[in-house]
């Protein structure tokens, strides 16, 4: 896939069109996922028509560096022949050296296992993935282990939305609003010193009332504050996997009429096509200004 190096909106739009030369075909077949439930044979035929286009997408070279990666999975119902079960759809979004988001990979796996994420990352590296500095995900051991093995120089950010939910599940409903407000304050700051001060106040206030909640906070705090080591202008976009969650919501909404997918291939192909349709405007809008990160890296290299 050509890298998004063009400066103007017009040139980036042209590049997007060249990258997905069969975008009209993808649009045509995904539009069949309309308001009427369709049969398994129709789903299989539609998925088959996408094979060549999506194969090119999945095997394209990654020509730029990607300092930020977002990883997560959503689940689909698939007919495995003898039974209906879950299929994990693993998705990787990268922010490239120009500050634009790209869908780098959409892969299916029978289970959200360590090997699946490790193979996903290995495949990205074989296609040219470089420059990863931070990986943002939920607290999945399989993701963390895979990142440590395949991207040892990258840091890991735990999604604070999921982290806050894990903490609040140990808080009574009557106190939820109060505690949630104090938690959000911790993750809204831009300096580690400020966060530490708010954490100390939180522990002082709730340490005896909500012992388990405070224990969860202490155990996961370091990984939930990794974003503070990066430019402050990026913090809001590095703290969570909300972008992926919204994308998964669109996938579920647009494929709901399918119900149970007839097989793994049809699920992966149709969902990938939907994802590409939903995200095609990303090439026209810069996600973040990457220059502060470049300046930070240069300053760090200068000190060394």
PAZAPA-4460 file (N, C-alpha, C; in steps of 0.05 Angstrom, whole numbers, plus 32768, in hexadecimal, padded with zeros to 4 digits):
% residues 304
    n_x    n_y    n_z   ca_x   ca_y   ca_z    c_x    c_y    c_z   seq   type   mol
   8011   7FE8   8000   8000   8000   8000   8011   8019   8000     1      X     A
   800D   802C   7FEF   801D   8044   7FEF   801A   8053   800A     2      X     A
   802F   8060   8013   802E   806F   802C   8020   8089   8027     3      X     A
   8014   8094   803D   8005   80AD   803B   8018   80C4   803E     4      X     A
   8026   80CB   802A   803A   80E0   802B   8031   80FA   801F     5      X     A
   801A   80FA   8012   8010   8111   8004   8007   8127   8017     6      X     A
   800A   8140   800F   8004   8156   8020   7FE8   8160   801F     7      X     A
   7FDC   8162   8007   7FC2   816E   8004   7FAC   815A   8007     8      X     A
   7F94   8163   800C   7F7D   8151   800E   7F78   8144   7FF3     9      X     A
   7F7B   8153   7FDE   7F76   8147   7FC3   7F89   8131   7FBD    10      X     A
   7FA2   8135   7FC4   7FB6   8120   7FBD   7FB2   8108   7FCF    11      X     A
   7FAB   810C   7FE8   7FA6   80F5   7FFA   7F8D   80E6   7FF1    12      X     A
   7F79   80F4   7FE7   7F61   80E7   7FDD   7F68   80D6   7FC5    13      X     A
   7F79   80E1   7FB3   7F82   80D2   7F9C   7F91   80B9   7FA4    14      X     A
   7FA2   80BC   7FB8   7FB2   80A5   7FC1   7FA0   8090   7FCD    15      X     A
   7F8B   8098   7FDC   7F79   8085   7FE7   7F6B   8075   7FD1    16      X     A
   7F63   8084   7FBC   7F55   8077   7FA6   7F67   8063   7F98    17      X     A
   7F81   806A   7F96   7F94   8058   7F89   7F99   803F   7F9B    18      X     A
   7F9A   8044   7FB5   7FA0   802F   7FC8   7F89   801A   7FC7    19      X     A
   7F71   8023   7FC8   7F5A   8011   7FC7   7F4D   8014   7FAB    20      X     A
   7F5A   8009   7F97   7F50   800C   7F7C   7F35   7FFF   7F78    21      X     A
   7F2E   7FEC   7F89   7F14   7FDF   7F87   7F01   7FE9   7F9C    22      X     A
   7F04   8002   7FA5   7EF3   800C   7FBA   7ED5   800B   7FB2    23      X     A
   7ECF   8011   7F98   7EB3   8010   7F8F   7EA8   7FF4   7F92    24      X     A
   7EB9   7FE1   7F8D   7EAF   7FC5   7F8F   7EAA   7FBF   7FAC    25      X     A
   7EBC   7FC7   7FBE   7EB8   7FC3   7FDA   7E9E   7FD1   7FE3    26      X     A
   7E9A   7FE9   7FDA   7E82   7FF8   7FE1   7E69   7FE9   7FD8    27      X     A
   7E6B   7FDF   7FBF   7E53   7FD2   7FB4   7E4B   7FBA   7FC4    28      X     A
   7E5F   7FA9   7FCB   7E58   7F90   7FD9   7E51   7F96   7FF6    29      X     A
   7E5D   7FA9   8003   7E57   7FAE   801F   7E3C   7FBC   8022    30      X     A
   7E33   7FCA   800D   7E18   7FD6   800E   7E02   7FC1   800E    31      X     A
   7E09   7FA9   8006   7DF5   7F93   8007   7DEF   7F8B   8023    32      X     A
   7E00   7F94   8036   7DFB   7F8F   8052   7DE7   7FA4   805C    33      X     A
   7DD0   7FA4   8051   7DBC   7FB9   8057   7DAA   7FB1   806D    34      X     A
   7D91   7FB9   806A   7D7D   7FB6   8080   7D70   7F9B   8080    35      X     A
   7D76   7F8A   806B   7D69   7F70   8069   7D7E   7F5A   806F    36      X     A
   7D75   7F47   8080   7D87   7F31   8086   7D8D   7F21   806D    37      X     A
   7DA6   7F1A   8069   7DAD   7F0B   8051   7DB7   7EEF   8059    38      X     A
   7DB4   7EDC   8046   7DBA   7EC1   804C   7DD8   7EBB   804B    39      X     A
   7DE0   7EA3   8055   7DFC   7E9D   8058   7E09   7E9A   803C    40      X     A
   7DFA   7E90   8028   7E06   7E8D   800D   7E0C   7EA9   8001    41      X     A
   7DFA   7EBC   8006   7DFF   7ED7   7FFC   7E17   7EE4   800A    42      X     A
   7E19   7EDF   8024   7E30   7EEA   8033   7E4A   7EDE   8028    43      X     A
   7E4A   7EC4   8023   7E63   7EB8   8018   7E6A   7EC2   7FFD    44      X     A
   7E56   7EC6   7FEB   7E5B   7ED1   7FD1   7E67   7EEE   7FD3    45      X     A
   7E5B   7EFE   7FE4   7E65   7F1A   7FE7   7E81   7F19   7FF1    46      X     A
   7E87   7F08   8005   7EA1   7F07   8010   7EB5   7EFE   7FFB    47      X     A
   7EAD   7EEB   7FEA   7EBF   7EE1   7FD5   7EC7   7EF6   7FC2    48      X     A
   7EB5   7F09   7FBC   7EBA   7F1E   7FA9   7ECF   7F32   7FB4    49      X     A
   7ED3   7F31   7FCD   7EE6   7F44   7FD9   7F02   7F38   7FDC    50      X     A
   7F06   7F1F   7FD6   7F1F   7F11   7FDC   7F38   7F20   7FD1    51      X     A
   7F38   7F26   7FB8   7F4F   7F32   7FAB   7F56   7F4D   7FB7    52      X     A
   7F41   7F5E   7FBA   7F45   7F79   7FC4   7F50   7F78   7FE1    53      X     A
   7F45   7F67   7FF1   7F4D   7F66   800D   7F67   7F58   8011    54      X     A
   7F6D   7F45   7FFF   7F88   7F38   8000   7F9E   7F4D   7FFB    55      X     A
   7F99   7F5E   7FE8   7FAD   7F74   7FE2   7FB0   7F86   7FFA    56      X     A
   7F99   7F8C   8007   7F9A   7F9E   801E   7FAA   7F90   8035    57      X     A
   7FA5   7F77   803A   7FB2   7F69   8050   7FD0   7F65   804C    58      X     A
   7FD8   7F64   8033   7FF4   7F5E   802D   8005   7F76   8024    59      X     A
   7FF9   7F8E   8025   8007   7FA6   801C   801F   7FAC   802D    60      X     A
   8033   7FB9   8021   804B   7FC1   8030   8045   7FDA   8040    61      X     A
   8050   7FDC   8058   804E   7FF3   8069   8067   8003   8066    62      X     A
   8065   801A   8058   807D   8029   8050   8084   803F   8063    63      X     A
   8073   8045   8076   8079   805A   8089   807D   804E   80A4    64      X     A
   8087   805E   80B7   8089   8055   80D3   806E   805C   80E1    65      X     A
   8068   804D   80F6   804F   8050   8104   8055   8052   8122    66      X     A
   8058   806A   812D   805F   806C   8149   804A   8063   815C    67      X     A
   8030   8064   8154   801B   805C   8166   800A   8046   8159    68      X     A
   8005   8031   8169   7FF4   801B   8160   7FDD   8017   8174    69      X     A
   7FC5   8011   816A   7FAE   800A   817A   7FA6   7FEE   8173    70      X     A
   7FA4   7FDD   8187   7F9C   7FC1   8183   7F84   7FBA   8194    71      X     A
   7F71   7FAB   8188   7F5A   7FA1   8196   7F4D   7F8C   8185    72      X     A
   7F38   7F80   8191   7F29   7F6B   8182   7F0C   7F6E   8188    73      X     A
   7EFC   7F66   8175   7EDF   7F64   8178   7ED7   7F47   8171    74      X     A
   7EBF   7F3F   8179   7EB7   7F23   8175   7E9E   7F21   8163    75      X     A
   7E9F   7F0D   8152   7E89   7F07   813F   7E7F   7EEA   8143    76      X     A
   7E67   7EE5   813C   7E5C   7ECA   813D   7E60   7EBD   8122    77      X     A
   7E6D   7EA5   8123   7E74   7E97   810A   7E6B   7E7A   810C    78      X     A
   7E62   7E6F   80F6   7E5B   7E53   80F4   7E75   7E42   80EF    79      X     A
   7E7C   7E32   8103   7E95   7E23   8101   7E8F   7E06   80F7    80      X     A
   7E77   7E02   80EB   7E70   7DE7   80E1   7E60   7DD8   80F5    81      X     A
   7E6D   7DCF   810B   7E60   7DC0   811F   7E52   7DD1   8134    82      X     A
   7E5A   7DEA   8135   7E4E   7DFC   8149   7E51   7E19   8141    83      X     A
   7E43   7E2B   814E   7E46   7E47   814B   7E57   7E52   8162    84      X     A
   7E6C   7E61   815B   7E7D   7E6B   8170   7E88   7E87   8169    85      X     A
   7E99   7E91   817B   7EA4   7EAB   8177   7EBD   7EAB   8165    86      X     A
   7EC0   7EC0   8156   7ED8   7EC5   8146   7EE2   7EE0   814E    87      X     A
   7EFC   7EE1   8156   7F08   7EFB   815D   7F12   7F09   8144    88      X     A
   7F0B   7F22   8141   7F15   7F33   812B   7F29   7F46   8137    89      X     A
   7F43   7F42   8131   7F59   7F52   813C   7F5F   7F69   8129    90      X     A
   7F5F   7F81   8134   7F63   7F99   8123   7F7A   7FA9   812E    91      X     A
   7F8B   7FB3   811C   7FA1   7FC5   8123   7F9E   7FDF   8113    92      X     A
   7F9E   7FF5   8122   7F9E   800F   8116   7FB9   801C   811C    93      X     A
   7FC5   8029   8109   7FDE   8036   810D   7FDC   8054   8107    94      X     A
   7FEA   8064   8116   7FEE   8081   810F   8009   8083   8102    95      X     A
   800A   808C   80E9   8023   808C   80DB   8034   80A5   80E0    96      X     A
   804B   80A6   80D3   805E   80BB   80D8   8054   80D6   80CE    97      X     A
   803E   80D7   80C0   8032   80F0   80B7   801B   80F8   80C9    98      X     A
   8014   80E7   80DC   7FFE   80ED   80EF   7FE3   80E4   80E6    99      X     A
   7FE2   80D3   80D1   7FC8   80C8   80C7   7FC4   80AC   80D2   100      X     A
   7FAB   80A6   80D7   7FA3   808B   80DF   7FA0   8078   80C6   101      X     A
   7FA8   805F   80CA   7FA4   804B   80B6   7F9B   8031   80C3   102      X     A
   7F8A   8022   80B6   7F85   8007   80BE   7F9B   7FF5   80B3   103      X     A
   7FAB   7FEA   80C5   7FC2   7FDB   80BC   7FBC   7FBD   80B9   104      X     A
   7FAA   7FB3   80C9   7FA4   7F96   80C7   7F89   7F90   80D3   105      X     A
   7F7B   7F7D   80C6   7F62   7F72   80D0   7F65   7F54   80CC   106      X     A
   7F68   7F45   80E2   7F6C   7F28   80E1   7F59   7F1A   80F3   107      X     A
   7F51   7F02   80EA   7F3F   7EF2   80FB   7F4E   7EDD   810A   108      X     A
   7F43   7ED5   8121   7F50   7EC0   8131   7F3A   7EB2   8140   109      X     A
   7F3D   7E98   8143   7F28   7E88   8151   7F27   7E8F   816E   110      X     A
   7F3D   7E9A   8179   7F3D   7EA3   8194   7F51   7EB9   8198   111      X     A
   7F4D   7ECA   81AC   7F5F   7EE1   81B0   7F77   7ED7   81C0   112      X     A
   7F88   7EC7   81B3   7F9E   7EBA   81C0   7FB8   7ECA   81BB   113      X     A
   7FCB   7EC3   81CC   7FE5   7ED0   81C9   7FF1   7ECC   81AE   114      X     A
   7FEE   7EB4   81A3   7FFA   7EAE   8189   7FED   7EBF   8173   115      X     A
   7FD3   7EC4   8176   7FC5   7ED4   8161   7FD0   7EF0   8160   116      X     A
   7FD3   7EFD   8177   7FDE   7F18   8177   7FFB   7F19   816F   117      X     A
   800A   7F05   8177   8026   7F04   816F   8029   7F01   8151   118      X     A
   8019   7EEF   8145   801A   7EEB   8129   8011   7F04   811A   119      X     A
   7FFE   7F12   8126   7FF4   7F2B   811A   800B   7F40   8118   120      X     A
   8019   7F43   812F   802F   7F56   812F   8047   7F4D   811D   121      X     A
   804C   7F33   811D   8061   7F29   810C   805B   7F2F   80EF   122      X     A
   8042   7F2B   80E7   8039   7F30   80CC   803D   7F4D   80C5   123      X     A
   8036   7F5F   80D7   803A   7F7C   80D2   8058   7F83   80CE   124      X     A
   8069   7F77   80DE   8085   7F7C   80DC   8090   7F71   80C2   125      X     A
   8086   7F5B   80B9   808F   7F50   80A0   8086   7F61   8088   126      X     A
   8071   7F70   808C   8067   7F82   8077   8075   7F9E   8079   127      X     A
   8086   7FA2   808D   8095   7FBA   808E   8090   7FCC   80A6   128      X     A
   8080   7FC3   80BA   807A   7FD4   80D1   8094   7FDC   80E0   129      X     A
   8097   7FF6   80E4   80AE   8000   80F3   80A6   8018   8104   130      X     A
   80B7   801F   8117   80B4   8038   8126   809F   8039   813B   131      X     A
   8096   8022   8144   8080   8022   8158   808B   802A   8173   132      X     A
   8080   803E   817F   8088   8048   8199   8074   8042   81AF   133      X     A
   805A   8040   81A8   8046   803C   81BC   802F   802A   81B0   134      X     A
   8027   8016   81C0   8010   8006   81B9   7FFA   800A   81CD   135      X     A
   7FE2   8010   81C4   7FCB   8016   81D5   7FB8   7FFF   81D2   136      X     A
   7FB0   7FF3   81E9   7F9D   7FDD   81E8   7F8F   7FDA   8203   137      X     A
   7F7C   7FC8   8204   7F71   7FC0   821E   7F85   7FAE   822C   138      X     A
   7F7F   7FA6   8245   7F92   7F97   8255   7F90   7F79   824F   139      X     A
   7F98   7F71   8236   7F98   7F56   822E   7FB5   7F4B   8231   140      X     A
   7FB8   7F36   8240   7FD2   7F2A   8244   7FDE   7F21   822A   141      X     A
   7FCD   7F18   8217   7FD7   7F0E   81FD   7FE3   7F25   81ED   142      X     A
   7FD7   7F3D   81EF   7FE1   7F54   81E1   7FFC   7F5D   81ED   143      X     A
   7FFC   7F60   8207   8014   7F69   8215   802C   7F57   8210   144      X     A
   8027   7F3D   8212   803D   7F29   820D   8047   7F2B   81F1   145      X     A
   8035   7F2E   81DE   803D   7F2F   81C1   804C   7F49   81BC   146      X     A
   8044   7F5F   81C7   8052   7F78   81C4   806E   7F76   81CF   147      X     A
   8071   7F6A   81E7   808B   7F67   81F3   809E   7F57   81E2   148      X     A
   8094   7F43   81D5   80A4   7F31   81C5   80AB   7F3D   81A9   149      X     A
   8096   7F47   819C   809A   7F50   8180   80A2   7F6E   817E   150      X     A
   809A   7F7E   8192   80A0   7F9B   8191   80AD   7FA3   81AB   151      X     A
   80C4   7F98   81B2   80D0   7F9C   81CD   80D7   7FB9   81D3   152      X     A
   80DB   7FC9   81BF   80E2   7FE5   81C4   80C9   7FF7   81C8   153      X     A
   80B2   7FEC   81C2   8099   7FFC   81C4   808F   7FFB   81E1   154      X     A
   8081   8010   81E9   8074   8011   8203   8056   800A   8200   155      X     A
   8049   8004   8217   802E   7FFC   8216   801C   800E   8227   156      X     A
   8006   8017   821B   7FF2   8027   8229   7FD9   8017   822D   157      X     A
   7FD0   8015   8246   7FB7   8008   824C   7FA0   801C   8248   158      X     A
   7F8C   8013   823A   7F74   8024   8235   7F68   802D   8250   159      X     A
   7F67   8047   8255   7F5D   8050   826F   7F3F   804D   8272   160      X     A
   7F30   804B   825C   7F13   8047   825F   7F0E   802C   826B   161      X     A
   7F1B   8017   8260   7F18   7FFC   826B   7F24   7FFB   8288   162      X     A
   7F39   8009   828C   7F46   8009   82A7   7F33   8015   82BB   163      X     A
   7F27   802C   82B4   7F14   8038   82C7   7EFC   8026   82CD   164      X     A
   7EF3   8018   82B8   7EDD   8005   82BD   7EE5   7FEF   82D0   165      X     A
   7EFD   7FE5   82CD   7F07   7FD0   82DF   7F08   7FDA   82FC   166      X     A
   7F0F   7FF3   8300   7F10   7FFE   831A   7EF4   8003   8326   167      X     A
   7EE3   800E   8315   7EC8   8015   831F   7EB6   7FFD   8324   168      X     A
   7EBD   7FE6   8319   7EAC   7FCF   831F   7EAF   7FC6   833C   169      X     A
   7EC2   7FD2   834B   7EC5   7FCC   8368   7EBB   7FE3   8379   170      X     A
   7EAB   7FF5   836C   7EA0   800C   837A   7E81   800A   837B   171      X     A
   7E74   800F   8391   7E57   800E   8392   7E4B   8022   837F   172      X     A
   7E33   801C   8375   7E25   802D   8362   7E21   8049   836E   173      X     A
   7E1B   804B   8387   7E16   8065   8394   7E2E   8077   8393   174      X     A
   7E46   806C   8392   7E5E   807C   8393   7E6C   807E   8378   175      X     A
   7E60   8072   8363   7E6D   8070   8349   7E73   808B   833D   176      X     A
   7E61   809D   833E   7E65   80B7   8331   7E7C   80C6   833E   177      X     A
   7E7D   80C6   8358   7E93   80D4   8366   7EAE   80C8   8360   178      X     A
   7EB0   80AE   8362   7ECA   80A1   835D   7ED2   80A3   833F   179      X     A
   7EBF   80A1   832D   7EC5   80A3   8311   7ED0   80BF   830A   180      X     A
   7EC5   80D3   8317   7ECF   80EF   8312   7EEB   80F2   831B   181      X     A
   7EF2   80E7   8332   7F0E   80E9   833C   7F21   80D9   832A   182      X     A
   7F18   80C2   8320   7F29   80B2   830E   7F2F   80C1   82F4   183      X     A
   7F1A   80CD   82E9   7F1E   80DC   82D0   7F32   80F2   82D3   184      X     A
   7F32   80FF   82EB   7F45   8114   82F0   7F62   810B   82EF   185      X     A
   7F67   80F2   82F8   7F82   80E7   82F8   7F8D   80E6   82DB   186      X     A
   7F7B   80DD   82C9   7F84   80D8   82AD   7F80   80F0   829B   187      X     A
   7F78   8106   82A6   7F74   811E   8296   7F8C   8131   8297   188      X     A
   7FA0   812B   82A8   7FB7   813D   82AC   7FCB   8137   8296   189      X     A
   7FDF   8149   8294   7FF4   8146   827F   8010   8141   828B   190      X     A
   8012   8141   82A6   802C   813D   82B2   802A   8126   82C6   191      X     A
   803F   8115   82C8   803F   80FF   82DA   803D   8108   82F7   192      X     A
   804A   811E   82FE   8049   8128   8319   802D   812E   8322   193      X     A
   801D   813A   8310   8001   8141   8316   7FF1   8128   8319   194      X     A
   7FF6   8114   8308   7FE7   80FB   830A   7FED   80ED   8325   195      X     A
   8007   80EC   832D   800F   80E0   8346   8001   80ED   835E   196      X     A
   7FFF   8107   835D   7FF2   8116   8373   7FD5   810F   8375   197      X     A
   7FC8   810D   835E   7FAB   8106   835E   7FA7   80E9   8366   198      X     A
   7FB9   80D7   835E   7FB8   80BB   8367   7FBA   80B9   8385   199      X     A
   7FCD   80C8   8390   7FD1   80C7   83AD   7FB8   80D1   83BC   200      X     A
   7FAB   80E6   83B1   7F93   80F0   83BD   7F7C   80DC   83BA   201      X     A
   7F7B   80CE   83A3   7F67   80BA   839F   7F6A   80A3   83B3   202      X     A
   7F82   809A   83B7   7F87   8084   83CA   7F81   808C   83E6   203      X     A
   7F87   80A5   83ED   7F81   80AF   8408   7F63   80B1   840C   204      X     A
   7F54   80B8   83F8   7F38   80BC   83FA   7F28   80A1   83FA   205      X     A
   7F31   808E   83E9   7F21   8076   83E6   7F2F   805C   83EF   206      X     A
   7F48   805E   83F9   7F57   8047   83FF   7F4A   8034   8413   207      X     A
   7F3C   803E   8426   7F2F   802E   843B   7F12   8026   8433   208      X     A
   7F06   8037   8422   7EEA   8032   841B   7EE8   801D   8404   209      X     A
   7EFA   8020   83F1   7EF8   800E   83D9   7F13   8001   83D4   210      X     A
   7F1A   7FEE   83E5   7F34   7FE2   83E5   7F3B   7FD5   83CA   211      X     A
   7F28   7FC6   83BF   7F2D   7FB8   83A6   7F31   7FCB   838F   212      X     A
   7F20   7FE0   838F   7F22   7FF4   8379   7F3E   8002   8379   213      X     A
   7F47   8009   8391   7F61   8016   8394   7F77   8003   838D   214      X     A
   7F74   7FE9   8393   7F88   7FD5   838C   7F8B   7FD2   836E   215      X     A
   7F74   7FD2   8360   7F75   7FD1   8342   7F83   7FE9   8337   216      X     A
   7F7D   8001   8342   7F8A   8019   8339   7FA8   8018   833C   217      X     A
   7FB1   800F   8353   7FCE   800E   8358   7FDC   7FFA   8346   218      X     A
   7FCF   7FE3   8342   7FDC   7FCE   8332   7FDE   7FD6   8314   219      X     A
   7FCB   7FE5   830A   7FCC   7FEB   82ED   7FD4   8007   82E6   220      X     A
   7FDA   8017   82FA   7FDF   8034   82F6   7FF6   803A   82E2   221      X     A
   800C   802D   82E6   8024   8033   82D5   801E   8031   82B8   222      X     A
   8011   801B   82B0   800A   8017   8293   7FF4   8029   8289   223      X     A
   7FE3   8033   829C   7FCE   8045   8294   7FD8   8062   8291   224      X     A
   7FF0   8067   829A   7FFB   8082   8298   8012   8084   8285   225      X     A
   8016   8070   8275   802C   8070   8261   8029   8088   824E   226      X     A
   8011   8090   8248   800D   80A5   8234   801A   80BF   823D   227      X     A
   801F   80C3   8257   802B   80DC   8261   8048   80DF   8258   228      X     A
   8054   80CA   824E   8070   80CB   8244   8071   80D5   8227   229      X     A
   8059   80DB   821B   8058   80E4   81FF   804D   8101   81FF   230      X     A
   804F   810E   81E8   8047   812A   81E6   802B   812F   81F1   231      X     A
   8027   8145   8200   800E   814A   820D   7FF7   814D   81F8   232      X     A
   7FFD   8158   81E1   7FE9   815B   81CC   7FDE   8140   81C2   233      X     A
   7FEC   812A   81C8   7FE3   8110   81BF   7FD4   8101   81D4   234      X     A
   7FD5   810A   81ED   7FCB   80FB   8204   7FAE   80F1   8200   235      X     A
   7F9D   8103   81F8   7F80   80FC   81F6   7F7C   80E5   81E3   236      X     A
   7F8C   80E2   81CE   7F89   80CE   81BA   7F99   80B4   81C0   237      X     A
   7FAA   80B6   81D4   7FBA   809E   81DB   7FB0   808F   81F4   238      X     A
   7F9D   809B   8202   7F95   808F   821C   7F81   8078   8218   239      X     A
   7F74   8076   8202   7F5E   8063   81FF   7F5F   8056   81E4   240      X     A
   7F4F   8041   81E2   7F4A   8034   81C8   7F2E   803B   81BE   241      X     A
   7F24   8052   81C5   7F09   805A   81BE   7F05   805A   81A0   242      X     A
   7F19   8062   8190   7F17   8062   8173   7F11   8046   8168   243      X     A
   7F1E   8032   8173   7F19   8017   816B   7EFD   800E   8174   244      X     A
   7EF5   8015   818C   7EDB   800E   8195   7EC5   8019   8183   245      X     A
   7EC8   8032   817B   7EB4   803D   8169   7EB4   802F   814E   246      X     A
   7ECC   8028   8145   7ECE   8019   812B   7EC0   7FFE   812E   247      X     A
   7EC4   7FF0   8144   7EB7   7FD6   8148   7E99   7FD9   8149   248      X     A
   7E90   7FEF   8155   7E73   7FF4   8156   7E67   7FF7   813A   249      X     A
   7E76   8004   8128   7E6D   8007   810D   7E6C   7FED   80FE   250      X     A
   7E81   7FDC   8103   7E82   7FC2   80F7   7E69   7FB1   80FF   251      X     A
   7E63   7FB1   8119   7E4D   7FA2   8124   7E32   7FAD   8118   252      X     A
   7E30   7FC7   8117   7E18   7FD3   810D   7E13   7FCC   80F0   253      X     A
   7E28   7FCC   80DF   7E25   7FC8   80C3   7E23   7FAB   80BB   254      X     A
   7E2C   7F99   80CD   7E2B   7F7D   80C6   7E16   7F6E   80D7   255      X     A
   7E06   7F7D   80E6   7DF2   7F70   80F8   7DDF   7F5F   80E8   256      X     A
   7DD9   7F67   80D0   7DC5   7F58   80C0   7DCF   7F3D   80B8   257      X     A
   7DE9   7F38   80B9   7DF4   7F1E   80B2   7DED   7F0A   80C8   258      X     A
   7DEE   7F13   80E1   7DE9   7F00   80F7   7E01   7EEF   80FB   259      X     A
   7DFE   7ED5   80F5   7E14   7EC2   80F8   7E22   7EBF   80DD   260      X     A
   7E3C   7EC5   80DC   7E4B   7EC2   80C3   7E4E   7EA4   80BC   261      X     A
   7E4C   7E9E   80A2   7E4E   7E81   809A   7E69   7E75   809E   262      X     A
   7E7F   7E85   809E   7E9A   7E7B   80A2   7EAD   7E92   80AA   263      X     A
   7EC5   7E8A   80B0   7ED9   7E9E   80B9   7EE0   7EB1   80A3   264      X     A
   7EE3   7EA7   808B   7EEC   7EB8   8074   7ED7   7ECE   806F   265      X     A
   7EBE   7EC7   806E   7EA9   7EDB   8069   7EA9   7EF0   807E   266      X     A
   7EAC   7EE8   8097   7EAC   7EFB   80AD   7EC3   7F0F   80AB   267      X     A
   7EDB   7F04   80A6   7EF3   7F15   80A4   7EF1   7F28   808C   268      X     A
   7EE8   7F1E   8075   7EE8   7F2E   805D   7ED3   7F45   805F   269      X     A
   7EBB   7F3E   8067   7EA6   7F52   8068   7EAC   7F67   807D   270      X     A
   7EB6   7F5F   8094   7EBC   7F72   80A9   7ED4   7F84   80A1   271      X     A
   7EE7   7F79   8093   7EFE   7F89   808A   7EF4   7F9D   8076   272      X     A
   7EE2   7F95   8064   7ED7   7FA8   8050   7EC8   7FBF   805E   273      X     A
   7EB8   7FB8   8072   7EAA   7FCC   8081   7EBD   7FE0   808E   274      X     A
   7ED2   7FD5   809B   7EE6   7FE6   80A8   7EF3   7FF9   8094   275      X     A
   7EFA   7FEF   807D   7F06   8001   8069   7EF3   8016   805F   276      X     A
   7EDA   8010   805D   7EC6   8024   8055   7EC3   8039   806B   277      X     A
   7EC2   8030   8084   7EBE   8043   809A   7ED6   8056   809D   278      X     A
   7EEE   804C   8098   7F06   805B   809D   7F12   8069   8085   279      X     A
   7F05   8068   806E   7F11   8072   8056   7F17   8090   8058   280      X     A
   7F08   809F   8068   7F0D   80BC   806A   7F25   80C3   807C   281      X     A
   7F30   80AF   8089   7F48   80B4   809A   7F5F   80BF   808A   282      X     A
   7F61   80B8   8071   7F78   80C2   8061   7F75   80E0   805A   283      X     A
   7F5E   80EB   8060   7F59   8107   805A   7F5C   8119   8072   284      X     A
   7F5F   810E   808A   7F60   811E   80A2   7F76   8114   80B5   285      X     A
   7F89   8126   80BB   7F9F   811F   80CC   7F94   811A   80E8   286      X     A
   7F9D   8104   80F4   7F94   80FC   810F   7FA1   810C   8125   287      X     A
   7FBB   8110   8122   7FCA   8120   8135   7FE3   812B   8129   288      X     A
   7FEE   8140   8135   8007   814D   812C   801E   813D   8137   289      X     A
   802D   8130   8126   8043   811E   812E   805C   812D   8136   290      X     A
   805E   8147   812F   8077   8156   8134   807F   8157   8151   291      X     A
   806D   815A   8164   8076   815A   8181   8083   8140   8188   292      X     A
   807A   812A   817D   8087   8110   8183   80A3   810F   8176   293      X     A
   80A5   8119   815E   80C0   811A   8151   80D3   812B   8162   294      X     A
   80CA   8142   816B   80DA   8154   817C   80E3   8146   8196   295      X     A
   80D0   8138   81A2   80D6   812A   81BB   80EB   8114   81B6   296      X     A
   80E9   8105   81A0   80FC   80F1   819A   8118   80FD   8194   297      X     A
   8118   8113   8186   8132   8120   8180   813F   812A   8199   298      X     A
   8130   8135   81AB   813B   813F   81C5   8146   8128   81D5   299      X     A
   8138   8111   81D5   8141   80FA   81E4   815B   80EE   81D8   300      X     A
   815D   80EE   81BD   8175   80E5   81B0   818C   80F7   81B6   301      X     A
   8186   8111   81B8   819B   8125   81BE   81A7   8121   81DA   302      X     A
   8196   8119   81ED   81A0   8115   8208   81B1   80FC   820A   303      X     A
   81AB   80E9   81F8   81BB   80D0   81F8   81D4   80D2   81E8   304      X     A
***
